[in-house]
Amino acid sequence: MSALKTHIARTFVRLYTHPGLRQLRRARATLWRRLTSAPAQVHYFHQADDPYSHLCAQVLARLAGDYQITLVPHLVSPPHDSAAPERARLAHWSLRDAATLAQAFGLQAPEAAHDGLPDASAVQATEAALADALHAGTFVAQAASISAGLWQPGFNIAPQGIATPQRVAACKAQGDALRKRAGHYLGGTFYYAGEWYWGLDRLHFLEERLRDEGLCHLPTAPLIAPVHEVALAPRHSPGESASGATLDYFLSFRSPYTYLALPRARALAAHYGAQLRLRFVLPMVMRGLPVPVEKRLYIVSDVAREAQRLGMAFGNAVDPVGKPVERGYALLHRALQVGKGVEFAASFLQGVWADGLDAGSDAGLNAIAARAGFDAAWVQAALQDAGWQAEAAANREDLLALDLWGVPSFRVNQRPGHWGQDRLWVIEHELRAAQA
């Protein structure tokens, strides 16, 4: 990347993700709504065969009741292949992950009979029933029970009043067009005044914003979907640890979520006495998996919110895609051999996502390495070692064997893997179980 392109990209991300500008955009939207006496409209996009949408459907009525909003639902199609490149793995993971979330939030977990996928004819019937509810204006009240007909054994979808396939297709096309125009690609998402919120994991951001704007009927009531976060709970008994436990951390230097997760992963391993093992893999785009513009923009804006919540700097970024990642992995490969892999990874991730360091330049890479205790001569020697390539390939095979493909992903010992920095609270539960 040329110096000019690097500067332009860094400036754009810094402005696009600046917390002050986010607050300014929110204040402007609020002021306009009040000046025009317009209702506070929250748009919800529902994908019938998406387990996360099934969870969202169960909180819609409460969201509409707890807040002074107009909740506008839409029916949408699954994401395009470019946004869901591992569709079969996504289906399996979503079902398993949604069951974990359902238990945490006290909701009905989705179930499917056919290898993680609901029956196609049942999906069509569900979409038709949802389209009818949209037409009748009863979607918010009926979505949970209609969705239960698809995801819950023993429930059935009411056969009367089923919309025609043409009406369902038109309904989804309208929802898809609005979702794309507003800048997203997934179901189970909420959109309010220029900002997106995905699923139960980000609903707390929406609730907090609505409360800040004075739109909550009972501000002292608990959130519908509070944050689940790492607690570093006391050990079961003094001196007890998860001794012998291994916490595998599958990461990518191009993933800003990897940057967000590393401090908490380090804290978990230290607190519970587990070995943190870094498993680096090539970024998806460097493995031939495209990332659409809507996804890239949502990720950086979402990471900015999460970074602010976690008290981490973010936005002075230089995307390390391509050679910078490869150079970073060459150094990480060598740093791991001398027991300083975590220190180097932390320095690299902070450097490219928060400090504006260009890992593609010698000056930037040397600055990153120096913070981890390595000099320029060590950097040059490490860059000549191609051993990182075999290590990255082996890590990728192990990640795929877990039926996962994205990063950051985690695994405690030989337990099932978990994807996403939002699931570190699940990893903490498993580390506590390893104490027993």
C-alpha positions as CSV (number, residue, x, y, z in Angstrom):
1,M,0.0,0.0,0.0
2,S,1.5,3.4,-1.0
3,A,2.1,6.0,1.6
4,L,-0.8,8.2,0.2
5,K,-3.3,5.4,0.1
6,T,-2.3,4.4,3.6
7,H,-2.8,7.9,4.8
8,I,-6.2,8.2,3.1
9,A,-7.4,4.9,4.5
10,R,-6.2,5.7,8.0
11,T,-7.9,9.1,8.0
12,F,-11.2,7.6,6.7
13,V,-11.3,4.9,9.4
14,R,-10.3,7.3,12.2
15,L,-13.1,9.7,11.2
16,Y,-15.7,7.0,10.5
17,T,-15.2,5.4,13.9
18,H,-14.6,8.5,16.1
19,P,-16.8,8.3,19.2
20,G,-17.4,12.1,19.1
21,L,-18.7,11.9,15.5
22,R,-20.9,9.0,16.4
23,Q,-22.5,11.0,19.2
24,L,-22.9,14.0,16.9
25,R,-24.7,11.8,14.3
26,R,-27.0,10.5,17.1
27,A,-27.7,14.0,18.4
28,R,-28.5,15.3,14.9
29,A,-30.9,12.4,14.3
30,T,-32.6,13.0,17.7
31,L,-32.9,16.7,17.0
32,W,-34.4,16.2,13.6
33,R,-36.9,13.7,15.0
34,R,-38.0,16.1,17.7
35,L,-38.2,19.1,15.3
36,T,-40.4,17.1,12.9
37,S,-42.4,15.3,15.6
38,A,-41.6,12.1,13.9
39,P,-41.8,8.8,15.8
40,A,-38.7,6.9,16.8
41,Q,-38.7,4.2,14.2
42,V,-36.7,1.0,14.8
43,H,-36.5,-1.3,11.8
44,Y,-36.2,-5.0,12.4
45,F,-35.0,-7.5,9.7
46,H,-36.1,-11.1,10.2
47,Q,-34.8,-14.1,8.3
48,A,-37.1,-17.0,8.9
49,D,-34.4,-19.8,8.8
50,D,-31.9,-17.9,11.0
51,P,-31.6,-19.1,14.6
52,Y,-30.6,-15.7,15.8
53,S,-33.7,-14.2,14.2
54,H,-35.7,-16.8,16.2
55,L,-34.3,-15.4,19.4
56,C,-34.9,-11.8,18.4
57,A,-38.6,-12.7,17.5
58,Q,-39.1,-13.6,21.2
59,V,-38.2,-10.2,22.5
60,L,-39.9,-8.0,19.9
61,A,-43.1,-7.5,21.9
62,R,-41.2,-6.6,25.0
63,L,-39.0,-4.2,23.0
64,A,-42.0,-2.5,21.6
65,G,-43.7,-2.3,25.0
66,D,-40.7,-1.1,27.0
67,Y,-39.7,1.7,24.7
68,Q,-41.5,4.6,23.1
69,I,-40.8,3.4,19.6
70,T,-42.5,2.3,16.4
71,L,-41.1,-1.1,15.6
72,V,-41.2,-1.7,11.9
73,P,-40.5,-5.3,10.9
74,H,-39.3,-6.6,7.5
75,L,-38.8,-10.1,6.1
76,V,-35.5,-10.7,4.4
77,S,-33.5,-13.4,2.6
78,P,-30.3,-15.1,3.8
79,P,-27.1,-13.2,3.2
80,H,-25.3,-13.4,-0.1
81,D,-22.6,-16.0,-0.5
82,S,-19.9,-13.2,-0.3
83,A,-21.1,-12.4,3.2
84,A,-21.6,-16.1,4.2
85,P,-18.8,-18.0,2.4
86,E,-19.1,-21.1,4.7
87,R,-22.8,-21.4,4.6
88,A,-23.0,-25.0,5.9
89,R,-20.7,-24.3,8.8
90,L,-22.6,-21.1,9.5
91,A,-25.8,-23.0,9.8
92,H,-24.3,-25.5,12.2
93,W,-22.6,-22.9,14.3
94,S,-25.6,-20.6,14.4
95,L,-27.8,-23.3,15.7
96,R,-25.4,-24.3,18.5
97,D,-24.5,-20.7,19.4
98,A,-28.1,-19.6,19.5
99,A,-28.9,-22.4,21.9
100,T,-26.1,-21.1,24.2
101,L,-27.6,-17.6,24.0
102,A,-31.2,-18.9,24.6
103,Q,-30.1,-20.5,27.8
104,A,-28.3,-17.3,28.9
105,F,-31.3,-15.1,28.2
106,G,-34.0,-17.5,29.3
107,L,-35.5,-17.9,25.8
108,Q,-36.6,-20.9,23.8
109,A,-33.7,-22.5,22.0
110,P,-34.0,-23.2,18.3
111,E,-34.0,-26.9,17.2
112,A,-33.7,-28.4,13.7
113,A,-34.3,-31.9,12.5
114,H,-32.0,-32.0,9.5
115,D,-28.4,-31.5,10.2
116,G,-28.8,-28.0,11.6
117,L,-31.1,-26.9,8.8
118,P,-34.9,-26.6,9.0
119,D,-37.0,-28.4,6.3
120,A,-37.3,-26.3,3.2
121,S,-41.1,-26.7,3.0
122,A,-41.4,-25.6,6.6
123,V,-39.3,-22.5,5.9
124,Q,-41.6,-21.6,3.0
125,A,-44.7,-22.0,5.2
126,T,-43.1,-20.0,8.0
127,E,-42.2,-17.2,5.5
128,A,-45.8,-17.2,4.2
129,A,-47.2,-16.9,7.7
130,L,-44.8,-14.1,8.6
131,A,-45.7,-12.3,5.3
132,D,-49.4,-12.5,6.3
133,A,-48.6,-11.1,9.7
134,L,-46.7,-8.2,8.1
135,H,-49.7,-7.5,5.9
136,A,-52.1,-7.7,8.8
137,G,-49.9,-5.5,11.0
138,T,-49.5,-8.2,13.7
139,F,-45.9,-9.3,13.1
140,V,-44.5,-8.0,16.4
141,A,-47.2,-9.9,18.3
142,Q,-47.1,-13.1,16.3
143,A,-43.5,-13.5,15.2
144,A,-42.4,-15.5,18.2
145,S,-45.3,-18.1,17.9
146,I,-44.9,-18.3,14.1
147,S,-41.1,-18.8,14.4
148,A,-41.7,-21.5,17.1
149,G,-43.6,-23.5,14.4
150,L,-40.3,-23.8,12.5
151,W,-37.9,-24.2,15.4
152,Q,-39.8,-25.8,18.2
153,P,-40.9,-29.5,18.2
154,G,-44.7,-29.8,18.8
155,F,-45.6,-26.4,17.4
156,N,-47.4,-26.1,14.1
157,I,-47.8,-23.2,11.6
158,A,-51.4,-22.1,11.2
159,P,-52.4,-23.1,7.7
160,Q,-55.2,-20.5,7.1
161,G,-54.4,-17.2,5.3
162,I,-51.1,-18.4,3.9
163,A,-49.6,-15.8,1.5
164,T,-48.8,-16.7,-2.1
165,P,-45.2,-17.4,-3.1
166,Q,-45.4,-14.2,-5.2
167,R,-46.3,-12.1,-2.2
168,V,-43.6,-13.7,-0.1
169,A,-41.0,-13.1,-2.7
170,A,-42.1,-9.4,-3.1
171,C,-42.1,-9.0,0.7
172,K,-38.5,-10.4,0.9
173,A,-37.3,-8.3,-2.0
174,Q,-38.6,-5.2,-0.4
175,G,-36.9,-6.1,2.9
176,D,-33.6,-7.0,1.1
177,A,-33.5,-3.8,-0.8
178,L,-34.0,-1.6,2.3
179,R,-31.4,-3.6,4.3
180,K,-28.8,-3.2,1.5
181,R,-29.6,0.5,1.1
182,A,-29.2,1.1,4.8
183,G,-25.9,-0.9,4.7
184,H,-26.3,-4.4,6.2
185,Y,-26.4,-8.0,5.0
186,L,-27.7,-10.2,7.9
187,G,-31.0,-11.2,9.4
188,G,-31.8,-10.7,13.1
189,T,-30.7,-7.1,12.9
190,F,-32.1,-3.8,14.1
191,Y,-31.6,-0.4,12.5
192,Y,-32.3,2.9,14.2
193,A,-31.5,6.4,12.9
194,G,-28.3,5.5,11.0
195,E,-26.9,2.8,13.2
196,W,-27.1,-1.0,13.1
197,Y,-27.4,-3.5,15.9
198,W,-27.0,-7.3,15.3
199,G,-29.0,-9.7,17.3
200,L,-29.2,-10.1,21.1
201,D,-25.4,-9.4,21.3
202,R,-25.8,-5.8,20.3
203,L,-29.4,-5.1,21.5
204,H,-28.0,-3.6,24.7
205,F,-26.4,-0.8,22.6
206,L,-29.8,0.0,21.1
207,E,-31.5,-0.1,24.5
208,E,-28.9,2.2,26.0
209,R,-29.3,4.7,23.2
210,L,-33.1,4.7,23.5
211,R,-32.7,5.3,27.2
212,D,-30.3,8.1,26.6
213,E,-32.9,9.7,24.4
214,G,-35.6,9.4,27.1
215,L,-37.6,6.8,25.2
216,C,-37.7,4.1,27.9
217,H,-41.0,3.9,29.8
218,L,-39.2,2.6,32.9
219,P,-35.6,3.5,32.9
220,T,-34.8,1.6,36.1
221,A,-35.9,-1.7,34.6
222,P,-33.2,-4.1,33.6
223,L,-32.2,-4.4,30.0
224,I,-33.9,-7.0,27.8
225,A,-30.5,-8.2,26.6
226,P,-27.7,-7.2,29.0
227,V,-24.1,-7.7,28.1
228,H,-22.5,-11.1,29.1
229,E,-18.9,-10.4,29.8
230,V,-15.8,-11.9,31.4
231,A,-16.1,-11.7,35.2
232,L,-12.8,-13.3,36.5
233,A,-14.8,-14.9,39.2
234,P,-13.2,-16.2,42.4
235,R,-11.7,-19.6,42.1
236,H,-13.6,-22.5,43.7
237,S,-11.1,-22.8,46.5
238,P,-7.8,-20.9,47.4
239,G,-5.0,-21.9,45.2
240,E,-7.2,-23.9,42.9
241,S,-6.6,-23.4,39.1
242,A,-7.3,-24.9,35.8
243,S,-3.8,-26.3,35.9
244,G,-3.1,-28.3,32.7
245,A,-5.9,-26.6,30.8
246,T,-5.1,-25.2,27.4
247,L,-6.9,-22.2,25.9
248,D,-6.5,-22.3,22.1
249,Y,-6.9,-18.9,20.6
250,F,-7.4,-18.9,16.8
251,L,-6.5,-15.4,15.5
252,S,-5.8,-13.2,12.5
253,F,-3.8,-10.0,12.5
254,R,-6.3,-8.6,10.1
255,S,-9.2,-9.1,12.5
256,P,-10.0,-6.1,14.7
257,Y,-12.1,-8.4,16.8
258,T,-8.9,-10.4,17.5
259,Y,-7.5,-7.1,18.9
260,L,-10.5,-6.6,21.1
261,A,-10.4,-10.2,22.5
262,L,-6.7,-10.6,23.3
263,P,-6.5,-8.7,26.6
264,R,-9.4,-10.6,28.0
265,A,-8.1,-13.9,26.7
266,R,-4.8,-13.2,28.4
267,A,-6.6,-12.2,31.6
268,L,-8.7,-15.4,31.6
269,A,-5.6,-17.7,31.0
270,A,-3.7,-15.9,33.8
271,H,-6.6,-15.9,36.3
272,Y,-7.5,-19.5,35.8
273,G,-4.0,-20.9,35.4
274,A,-4.5,-22.1,31.8
275,Q,-1.9,-22.1,29.0
276,L,-2.8,-19.6,26.3
277,R,-1.8,-21.0,22.9
278,L,-1.9,-18.6,19.9
279,R,-3.0,-20.3,16.7
280,F,-2.7,-17.8,13.8
281,V,-4.5,-18.3,10.5
282,L,-4.6,-16.3,7.2
283,P,-7.4,-13.8,6.9
284,M,-10.4,-15.0,5.0
285,V,-9.8,-12.5,2.2
286,M,-6.3,-13.9,1.8
287,R,-7.8,-17.3,1.6
288,G,-10.0,-16.3,-1.4
289,L,-13.1,-15.5,0.6
290,P,-14.5,-12.1,-0.4
291,V,-15.8,-9.6,2.1
292,P,-18.5,-7.2,0.8
293,V,-18.4,-3.5,1.5
294,E,-21.5,-3.6,3.8
295,K,-19.7,-6.1,6.0
296,R,-16.5,-4.2,6.2
297,L,-18.2,-1.0,7.1
298,Y,-20.4,-2.6,9.7
299,I,-17.4,-4.4,11.3
300,V,-15.3,-1.2,11.8
301,S,-18.3,0.7,13.2
302,D,-19.2,-2.2,15.5
303,V,-15.6,-2.7,16.7
304,A,-15.5,1.1,17.5
305,R,-18.5,0.8,19.8
306,E,-17.1,-2.3,21.4
307,A,-13.7,-0.8,21.9
308,Q,-15.2,2.2,23.6
309,R,-17.2,-0.1,25.9
310,L,-14.0,-2.0,26.7
311,G,-11.9,1.1,27.2
312,M,-9.6,0.3,24.3
313,A,-8.3,2.7,21.7
314,F,-9.3,2.0,18.1
315,G,-9.6,3.8,14.8
316,N,-6.0,5.0,14.0
317,A,-5.7,2.0,11.8
318,V,-3.7,0.7,8.9
319,D,-5.2,-2.4,7.4
320,P,-2.5,-5.0,7.4
321,V,-4.0,-7.2,4.7
322,G,-1.5,-8.9,2.4
323,K,2.2,-8.7,3.0
324,P,1.9,-6.9,6.4
325,V,0.0,-9.9,7.8
326,E,2.6,-12.3,6.3
327,R,5.4,-10.3,7.8
328,G,3.7,-10.2,11.1
329,Y,3.2,-13.9,11.1
330,A,6.8,-14.5,10.3
331,L,7.7,-12.6,13.4
332,L,5.0,-14.2,15.5
333,H,6.2,-17.6,14.5
334,R,9.7,-16.8,15.8
335,A,8.4,-15.0,18.9
336,L,6.3,-18.0,19.9
337,Q,9.5,-20.1,19.9
338,V,11.1,-17.9,22.5
339,G,8.0,-17.6,24.7
340,K,7.1,-14.0,23.7
341,G,4.3,-14.7,21.2
342,V,1.6,-13.0,23.3
343,E,3.6,-9.9,23.8
344,F,4.4,-9.6,20.1
345,A,0.8,-10.3,19.0
346,A,-0.5,-7.6,21.5
347,S,2.0,-5.1,20.1
348,F,1.1,-5.9,16.5
349,L,-2.6,-5.7,17.0
350,Q,-2.4,-2.4,18.9
351,G,0.0,-1.1,16.4
352,V,-2.2,-1.6,13.3
353,W,-5.6,-1.0,14.8
354,A,-4.9,1.8,17.3
355,D,-1.5,3.4,16.8
356,G,-1.5,3.9,13.0
357,L,1.6,1.8,12.4
358,D,2.1,0.4,8.9
359,A,3.4,-3.2,9.4
360,G,4.2,-3.2,5.7
361,S,7.1,-0.8,6.3
362,D,10.3,-1.6,8.0
363,A,9.9,1.4,10.3
364,G,6.4,0.3,11.4
365,L,7.3,-3.4,11.9
366,N,10.5,-2.5,13.8
367,A,8.4,-0.2,16.1
368,I,5.9,-3.0,16.7
369,A,8.7,-5.5,17.4
370,A,10.6,-3.2,19.7
371,R,7.7,-2.9,22.1
372,A,7.8,-6.7,22.5
373,G,11.6,-6.6,23.1
374,F,13.0,-7.4,19.7
375,D,15.5,-5.4,17.8
376,A,15.9,-4.7,14.0
377,A,18.4,-7.5,13.5
378,W,16.0,-10.0,15.0
379,V,13.2,-8.7,12.8
380,Q,15.3,-9.2,9.6
381,A,16.3,-12.7,10.7
382,A,12.7,-13.7,11.5
383,L,11.5,-12.4,8.1
384,Q,13.7,-15.0,6.4
385,D,12.0,-17.9,8.1
386,A,9.1,-19.3,6.0
387,G,8.1,-21.7,8.7
388,W,5.1,-19.6,9.6
389,Q,3.3,-20.8,6.4
390,A,3.1,-24.4,7.5
391,E,2.0,-23.4,11.0
392,A,-0.7,-21.2,9.6
393,A,-2.0,-24.0,7.4
394,A,-2.0,-26.5,10.2
395,N,-3.9,-24.1,12.4
396,R,-6.5,-23.5,9.7
397,E,-7.0,-27.3,9.4
398,D,-7.5,-27.6,13.1
399,L,-10.0,-24.7,13.0
400,L,-12.0,-26.3,10.2
401,A,-12.0,-29.6,12.2
402,L,-13.9,-27.7,14.9
403,D,-16.5,-26.8,12.2
404,L,-15.4,-23.2,12.5
405,W,-13.8,-20.9,10.0
406,G,-13.7,-17.4,11.4
407,V,-11.7,-15.6,14.0
408,P,-11.3,-15.0,16.8
409,S,-12.2,-18.5,17.9
410,F,-11.5,-20.3,21.1
411,R,-11.3,-23.8,22.6
412,V,-10.7,-25.1,26.1
413,N,-8.9,-28.4,26.1
414,Q,-10.8,-30.8,23.8
415,R,-14.2,-29.2,24.2
416,P,-16.1,-27.7,21.3
417,G,-14.9,-24.5,19.9
418,H,-16.5,-21.1,20.1
419,W,-16.4,-18.2,17.6
420,G,-16.3,-14.6,18.5
421,Q,-15.0,-12.2,21.1
422,D,-18.6,-12.0,22.4
423,R,-18.3,-15.6,23.6
424,L,-15.4,-15.2,26.0
425,W,-17.9,-15.5,28.9
426,V,-18.6,-19.0,27.6
427,I,-14.9,-19.7,27.6
428,E,-14.7,-18.5,31.2
429,H,-17.4,-21.0,32.2
430,E,-15.5,-23.8,30.6
431,L,-12.2,-22.7,32.3
432,R,-14.1,-22.8,35.6
433,A,-15.4,-26.2,34.8
434,A,-11.8,-27.3,34.1
435,Q,-11.0,-26.4,37.8
436,A,-13.3,-29.1,39.0
